[in-house]
Amino acid sequence: MRCVIARYPFELTKNGVLASMAGVRPEPVTGDAVTIGRRRYPVMQVGTVITRQDRRDFTGDEVARAMARLGFTCHSRPEPVAPSTPDALTPFQVASALLGTPGPQDR
């Protein structure tokens, strides 16, 4: 399949990507990721291996789009979860309650 990553055309196949990533140890995943075989790789690491380009030359979205088109499972970075209710306790209030120390509102 023809993919354009960082304005360069690449002919990628699922078997070619599997072969390229064989024996590559996954870096810690901190953002978007793609599952190749049984391992989950950061998309930027996959892009570096399959294109042989510097990570600054392409975006993770380009690589994730190409991997999804090849049939690999892509995972987006988890979004931070905000408290669902306005009366939820802050971490300071929880610590104060557990330690029995007065908080600023109790003074």
C-alpha positions as CSV (number, residue, x, y, z in Angstrom):
1,M,0.0,0.0,0.0
2,R,1.3,3.4,-0.9
3,C,1.5,5.8,2.1
4,V,2.9,9.3,2.3
5,I,4.8,10.1,5.5
6,A,6.6,13.4,5.8
7,R,6.0,14.2,2.1
8,Y,7.8,11.0,1.0
9,P,5.9,8.1,-0.6
10,F,6.4,4.6,1.0
11,E,5.2,1.2,-0.2
12,L,4.2,-0.5,3.0
13,T,2.8,-3.9,3.6
14,K,1.6,-5.5,6.8
15,N,4.2,-8.3,6.5
16,G,6.9,-5.7,5.8
17,V,6.1,-3.8,8.9
18,L,6.0,-7.0,10.9
19,A,9.4,-7.9,9.6
20,S,10.9,-4.4,10.3
21,M,9.6,-4.4,13.9
22,A,10.8,-8.0,14.6
23,G,13.4,-7.9,17.3
24,V,12.8,-4.2,18.1
25,R,12.3,-3.7,21.8
26,P,9.3,-1.3,22.5
27,E,10.1,2.0,24.2
28,P,7.8,3.1,27.1
29,V,4.5,4.2,25.8
30,T,3.6,7.8,26.9
31,G,1.3,8.8,24.0
32,D,-0.3,7.3,21.0
33,A,0.6,3.7,20.3
34,V,0.2,0.9,17.8
35,T,0.0,-2.9,18.5
36,I,2.3,-4.9,16.2
37,G,2.3,-8.6,16.9
38,R,1.9,-8.9,20.7
39,R,3.7,-5.7,21.5
40,R,2.5,-2.1,21.8
41,Y,4.9,0.4,20.4
42,P,4.8,4.2,20.4
43,V,3.8,5.4,17.0
44,M,6.9,7.6,16.7
45,Q,9.2,4.6,17.3
46,V,7.4,2.7,14.6
47,G,7.7,5.6,12.2
48,T,11.4,5.9,12.8
49,V,12.0,2.2,12.2
50,I,9.8,1.8,9.0
51,T,10.8,5.2,7.4
52,R,14.4,5.4,8.6
53,Q,13.7,9.1,9.2
54,D,14.3,11.3,12.2
55,R,11.3,11.7,14.5
56,R,11.2,15.4,13.9
57,D,10.4,14.8,10.2
58,F,6.9,13.3,10.6
59,T,3.9,13.3,12.9
60,G,2.4,10.6,14.9
61,D,-0.9,11.1,13.2
62,E,0.7,10.2,9.8
63,V,2.1,7.0,11.1
64,A,-1.0,6.0,13.0
65,R,-3.1,6.6,9.9
66,A,-0.8,4.4,7.8
67,M,-0.8,1.7,10.4
68,A,-4.6,1.7,10.7
69,R,-4.9,1.4,6.9
70,L,-2.6,-1.6,7.1
71,G,-4.9,-3.2,9.7
72,F,-2.9,-2.7,12.9
73,T,-4.7,-1.6,16.1
74,C,-3.9,2.0,17.1
75,H,-4.4,3.4,20.6
76,S,-4.7,7.1,21.4
77,R,-3.2,8.6,24.5
78,P,-5.6,8.6,27.5
79,E,-7.2,12.0,28.2
80,P,-6.9,13.2,31.8
81,V,-10.1,12.8,33.8
82,A,-11.4,15.8,35.7
83,P,-13.6,15.4,38.8
84,S,-17.2,14.8,37.7
85,T,-18.8,16.8,40.5
86,P,-17.9,20.3,41.6
87,D,-18.0,19.2,45.3
88,A,-15.3,16.6,44.7
89,L,-12.4,16.8,47.2
90,T,-9.0,18.1,46.2
91,P,-5.9,16.0,47.0
92,F,-5.1,18.5,49.7
93,Q,-8.5,18.1,51.3
94,V,-8.2,14.3,51.3
95,A,-4.8,14.5,52.9
96,S,-6.0,16.9,55.5
97,A,-8.9,14.7,56.4
98,L,-6.8,11.6,56.7
99,L,-4.1,13.3,58.8
100,G,-6.5,15.3,60.9
101,T,-4.9,18.6,60.1
102,P,-7.0,21.7,59.6
103,G,-7.3,22.9,56.0
104,P,-7.4,26.6,55.0
105,Q,-11.2,26.6,55.1
106,D,-11.2,25.3,58.7
107,R,-9.0,28.2,60.1
